[in-house]
Amino acid sequence: MYRSQSKTRRINGVAPFIAAFVFAALFCCAQAFGASPDLNLDSNGLALRGYDPVSYFSDNRAERGKSSISAEHGGATYYFANENNRDKFLREPRLYEPHYGGFCAYGVAVGQKFDGDPEVFVIVEGKLYLQLDRATQTLWKAELNKNIAIADRTWPVIKPIPAAALNE
């Protein structure tokens, strides 16, 4: 019995090193293929599924942008409904970027990276939070301040990890 416990301790002692190796390999692969694990983008690098990030703040609604009015920022392409919105965004992109890279804010609070639906959102203290769907948004809003605090603590930990690695 003592021998078995000893082997278990050796295996448990190696587990953190294996986990670190797997994490590093996943992170490096994501970087090698140009994927940014901290942004929720489609296969073409489009953020917010093509919705205009400025419209959330100026009109309090999700408005589709036009591919002919676009801008690149931080490894993502954004579409805009009009040139004025694009110009506003380019002057101060941090004001308009979706929080948690556009991933579902409730998902972040529970340590996951789920797709954020650009039509299911809330703005709190000047930050755009997306949700997976309306049911998830209901959960998020039920304890809004608590969920934001948890997600704010969780995001720096999961930010560099590809969504596929978290959501297995």
For each residue, the residues with C-beta under 8 A, 3 or more apart:
1: 4 5
2: 5 6
3: 6 7
4: 1 7 8
5: 1 2 8 9
6: 2 3 9 10
7: 3 4 10 11
8: 4 5 11 12
9: 5 6 12 13
10: 6 7 13 14
11: 7 8 14 15
12: 8 9 15
13: 9 10 16
14: 10 11 17 18
15: 11 12 18 19
16: 13 19 20
17: 14 20 21
18: 14 15 21 22
19: 15 16 22 23
20: 16 17 23 24
21: 17 18 24 25
22: 18 19 25 26
23: 19 20 26 27 161 165
24: 20 21 27 28
25: 21 22 28 29
26: 22 23 29 30 161 162 164 165
27: 23 24 30 31 37 160 161 162
28: 24 25 31 32
29: 25 26 32 33 162
30: 26 27 33 35 36 37 162
31: 27 28 34 35
32: 28 29
33: 29 30
34: 31
35: 30 31 41 162
36: 30 39 41 75 76 101
37: 27 30 159 160 161 162 163
38: 101 159 160
39: 36 47 74 75 76 101 102
40: 47 98 101 102 103 113 115 116 130 163
41: 35 36 44 45 46 47 75 76 102
42: 45 46 49
43:
44: 41 77
45: 41 42 75 76 77
46: 41 42 49 50 76 77 78 79
47: 39 40 41 53 76 77 78 97 98 102
48: 51 52 53 65 78 79 98 102 118
49: 42 46 118
50: 46 64 65 67 79
51: 48 55 56 62 63 64 65 79 118 119
52: 48 55 56 63 64 65 78 79 80 81 85
53: 47 48 56 57 78 80 89 96 97 98 128
54: 57 58 80 81 85 86 88 89 96
55: 51 52 58 59 61 62 63 81 85
56: 51 52 53 59 60 61 62 96 121 123 128
57: 53 54 60 95 96 123 126 128
58: 54 55 85 88
59: 55 56 63
60: 56 57 123
61: 55 56
62: 51 55 56 118 119 121
63: 51 52 55 59 81
64: 50 51 52 79 81
65: 48 50 51 52 69 70 78 79 80 81 85
66: 69 70 79 80 81
67: 50 70 79
68:
69: 65 66 79 80 81 82 83 85 86
70: 65 66 67 77 78 79 80 86
71: 77 78 80 86 89 90
72: 76 77 78
73: 76 78 89 90 93 97
74: 39 93 97
75: 36 39 41 45
76: 36 39 41 45 46 47 72 73
77: 44 45 46 47 70 71 72
78: 46 47 48 52 53 65 70 71 72 73 86 89
79: 46 48 50 51 52 64 65 66 67 69 70
80: 52 53 54 65 66 69 70 71 83 85 86 89
81: 52 54 55 63 64 65 66 69 85
82: 69 85 86
83: 69 80 86 87
84: 87 88
85: 52 54 55 58 65 69 80 81 82 88 89
86: 54 69 70 71 78 80 82 83 89 90
87: 83 84 90 91
88: 54 58 84 85 91 92 96
89: 53 54 71 73 78 80 85 86 92 93 96
90: 71 73 86 87 93
91: 87 88
92: 88 89 95 96
93: 73 74 89 90 96 97
94: 97
95: 57 92 126
96: 53 54 56 57 88 89 92 93 128
97: 47 53 73 74 93 94 128
98: 40 47 48 53 101 102 116 128 129 130
99: 105 127 128 129
100: 103 104 105 108 116 129 130 151 155
101: 36 38 39 40 98 159
102: 39 40 41 47 48 98 116 118 130
103: 40 100 107 108 113 114 115 116 130 163
104: 100 107 108 112 113 114 115 116 117 130 131 132 136
105: 99 100 108 109 116 129 130 131 140 147 148 151
106: 109 110 114 131 132 136 137 139 140 147 151
107: 103 104 110 112 113 114 132 136
108: 100 103 104 105 111 112 113 151 154 155 158
109: 105 106 140 147 148 150 151 154
110: 106 107 154
111: 108 154 157 158 166
112: 104 107 108 158 163 166 167
113: 40 103 104 107 108 158 161 163 166 167
114: 103 104 106 107 132 136 163 167
115: 40 103 104 132
116: 40 98 100 102 103 104 105 120 121 130 131 132
117: 104 120 121 130 131 132 133
118: 48 49 51 62 102 121 130
119: 51 62
120: 116 117 130 131 132 133 134 136 137
121: 56 62 116 117 118 128 129 130 131
122: 129 131 137 140 141 144
123: 56 57 60 126 127 128 129
124: 127 129 144 148
125:
126: 57 95 123
127: 99 123 124
128: 53 56 57 96 97 98 99 121 123
129: 98 99 100 105 121 122 123 124 140 148
130: 40 98 100 102 103 104 105 116 117 118 120 121
131: 104 105 106 116 117 120 121 122 134 136 137 140
132: 104 106 107 114 115 116 117 120 136
133: 117 120 136 137
134: 120 131 137 138
135: 138 139
136: 104 106 107 114 120 131 132 133 139 140
137: 106 120 122 131 133 134 140 141
138: 134 135 141 142
139: 106 135 136 142 147
140: 105 106 109 122 129 131 136 137 144 147
141: 122 137 138 144
142: 138 139
143: 146 147
144: 122 124 140 141 147 148
145: 148 149
146: 143 149 150
147: 105 106 109 139 140 143 144 150 151
148: 105 109 124 129 144 145 151 152
149: 145 146 152 153
150: 109 146 147 153 154
151: 100 105 106 108 109 147 148 154 155
152: 148 149 155
153: 149 150 156 157
154: 108 109 110 111 150 151 157 158
155: 100 108 151 152 158 159
156: 153 159
157: 111 153 154
158: 108 111 112 113 154 155 161 166
159: 37 38 101 155 156
160: 27 37 38
161: 23 26 27 37 113 158 165 166
162: 26 27 29 30 35 37 165 166
163: 37 40 103 112 113 114 166 167
164: 26 167 168
165: 23 26 161 162 168
166: 111 112 113 158 161 162 163
167: 112 113 114 163 164
168: 164 165
